[in-house]
Amino acid sequence: MANQFRTNKADEEIEPIAKVEVAPDLDEKVEIPKNFFTQLFTEGVVSKQTATDFFPFIIFIAFLGMIYIANRHLAENNIRDIDKLGKEVKELSWDFKTLKADLMLKSTQTEVAAEVDTLGLIEPNDPPKKIVITVGEFK
């Protein structure tokens, strides 16, 4: 007879349930304080049916709240990235200006003459001369 529905109540063994004795002072019904929220939920303004009817709407509002929070986090991360990139651009701009100033200093005639002096080259003292070629001279 295992795994079958029993149709006869006599087949079932009924165990007696032990009675729990309650103290006489706790036997009284506890009074709920009368305020706005208790009246709202106990006197039928919000019933089980209306709560289940509004459940999809509540889930939709919760979903919109999660999207709002996620959007806020993404916006804050973007702002942090923009600030980080702005600082990096400023630093690279300072490096560029420093290197440009060094290059301008090293490309002056006196600095170039001092650098090539170690190679044995000397700076000419007389001005350059113009070379003139006539038509018949170059063949």
N, C-alpha and C positions, 0 to 999 in steps of 0.2 A: 504494500500500500504506500510505499514511499514515493514521493514526487507526484502525488495526485491530490486533487482537491477533495476535501472531506465534506460530505454532504450531511452527515449525521453529527449533531452536536454531542451526542453521547460518546462518540469515539475520541473526542478531544479530552485531554486531561486539563482541568482548570485548576490552576494553583490559586490558593486564597491570597489576596493582597493584604499585607499587613496595614493596619490602620495607624496613622500617625496622629498622635494627640497634639492639639494646638493649645497653647496657653490661653486662658480665658481673655486676657487683655489684648491679644493679637487677633482674636476672632472678629473684632469689629472691622468694618470697612474703612480703609484709609481715605480720607477726604483729599481731593485734588484742589490745590489753591485756584481760585477764580482769577485768572488774568487773561490777557488777549490771546496768547498762544495756546493755552489749554482749552479755551472756548473754541478757538479756530479748529483744532484737531478733534475735539471730543463731541462737539455739538453738531457735527455733520456738515460743516461748511466745506471741509476738504474730506472727501470720502475715499474709499479704496478705488472706486471706479474712476473718479477724476484724477487720482494720483497715477493710475495705470494709463489713463488717456494722455496725460502730460509727460509720460516717461520718454517717448521719442524726442519730444521737444527739449527736455532736460539734457538728454544725451547730445543733441545737436548743439546746445549752448555750451556744454562741457567741451565738445570738439572745437568749437570756435575759440574758446578760452585757451585751449592747448595750442592752437594755431597762432593766436595772438602772442603767447609767451614765447613760442619758437621764433616768431618773426622778430620779437624784441631782442632775443639772444643773437640772432644773425646780424641785426643792425648794429649791436654793440661790438660784435667781433669785427665787422667791416670798419667801424670807426677806429678801433684799435689798430687794424692793419693800415689804414690811411695815415694815422699819426706816426706809426713806425716807418712807413715809406717816406713821409714828409721829413722826418729827422734824418733818414739815410740820404735823401736828396740834398739837404742842407750840408751834411758832412762831405758828400762828394763834390758839391759846389765849392766848399772851402778848399778841398784838396786840389781841384782844378785851378783855382785862382793862385794858390801857392806854387804849383808846378809851372804855371804860365809866367809868373813873376820870376822864378828861377831861370826859366828858359830865356826870357828877355834879358836878364842880367848876363847869362853865359854867352849870349850871341852878340854882345857888344864887341867892338874891334879890339879893345884893350884886353878883354878876357880871352878872346880867341888867340891873340898874339902871345899871351902868357902860356896858354895850353900847348901851342905848336912849338914854342921855344924848346921844350924838352925833346922834341923830335929832331931838332937841328935845323929847322926852317927859320928864316929871318924875314922880317918885314922890310920891303924895299923903301928906300928913303926918297928916291927921285920919282916924279910923277909919271904916269904911264904915257907912252908915246903912241901916236896914231900911225898905223901902217897903211901906206897908200900904194895901190897896185894900178898900174896903167893897163890899157887894153892890150897892148902888144907884149907886155912883159910876162904874162902868165900863159904858157902853152905847154 
